[in-house]
Amino acid sequence: MVIAMNSSLSLPLWPENTPHARGREPKDTPTLDLYAPFGSRFKDCAVLILPGGGYGMLSSQEGEGFAGFFRLHGFQSYVLNYRLGSDGYRHPVMLEDAARALRLVRSRAPGEGCDPRKIIVVGSSAGGHLAATLLTHWDEGDPENPDPVDRESSRPDLGILCYPVITMGTHTNTWTRDNLLGEHPSLELIGNLSIEKRVTAGTPPCFVWHTWEDAVVPVENALLFVQALRSAGVPFECHLYQEGEHGLGMKEGHPWTGDCIRWLGRRLEA
C-alpha cells in the first residue's frame, strides 16, 4: 500500500490575475502541489496528476495517493488542484488549468533535473477525462508571450488514464458531464468534449485501464478511446480487468500499478 505524504511545496498556476476567476478564495485559485521523488528509476521524469471527483470534488487518494506511488519510482510528482463545476466553473476553465499546469511543469523540468520531453499526465475518472482532453487539445505554446511559462508546449509526452470518463454521449457519467458543461450543453459542445471524437495522429501514446464491474463509469469509455487511438495509429496499452468497482485508485494488490510501471519502462528507458 502506498502511504500518502505531505506536499513540500504548493505553487499557484498564475502568480496573479487567475483567468476567469470568480473570486479570490482557494477554490478560485488553482495550484500545483509538488512531491519530491524518493526513488531513482525514473529520476529524469515528471508526472502531472489530475484527481477524479466528477468535476465536483477532488479525490485525495487519486491525487496525493497517486503522488505517493509515483515518487517512490523516482518521478517528480505534481498534483493539480483544478477549478470545479461545483464552484460554478465550466469548460474550458478546467482545460485551461490543466494546460497551464503542464506548461509550468515543463518550464520547471530542467531546474529539477527532469527531461522536458518526459512529462506524463495521469488522470482518474473525471480527472481521466481532463487528462484525455489535454492529450487531444494541446498546443505548442505562444513563442511571443511575455510569460515564459506560456511559451511552453502543453502537450504531454505520455498519458495514463485510470477508469476514465471519455464520452459525453450515451455511456457518460451524467454528474461529470453536468459539472463540466452545465445541464443543457449544445450538441457541438458535447461533440467537442467527447474525446473519442478528438483523437488524432498527434495524440501521445497512452496506457489505459478500466474494470468490467465499474458501474459508475462504464467500461465502454475506455473501449471508445482505445478504438480511436487504434484508428489514428497512436500506440497504446489497454488493460481491462474483470473485478473492481469504480474509484480503485491505489487499492492494495491491484495489478494495474505493475502493468503501468512495466509500460513506462518500455517507453521511457528505451
Secondary structure, 3 states (H helix, E strand, C coil): CCCCCCCCEEEECCCCCCCCCCCCCHHHCCEEEEECCCCCCCCCCEEEEECCCCCCCCCCCCCHHHHHHHHHCCCEEEEEECCCHHHCCCCCHHHHHHHHHHHHHHHHCHHHCCCCCCEEEEEECHHHHHHHHHHHHCCCCCCCCCCHHHHCCCCCCEEEEECCCCCCCCCCCHHHHHHHHCCCCCHHHHHHCCHHHCCCCCCCCEEEEEECCCCCCCCHHHHHHHHHHHHHCCCEEEEEECCCCCCCCCCCCCCHHHHHHHHHHHHHCC
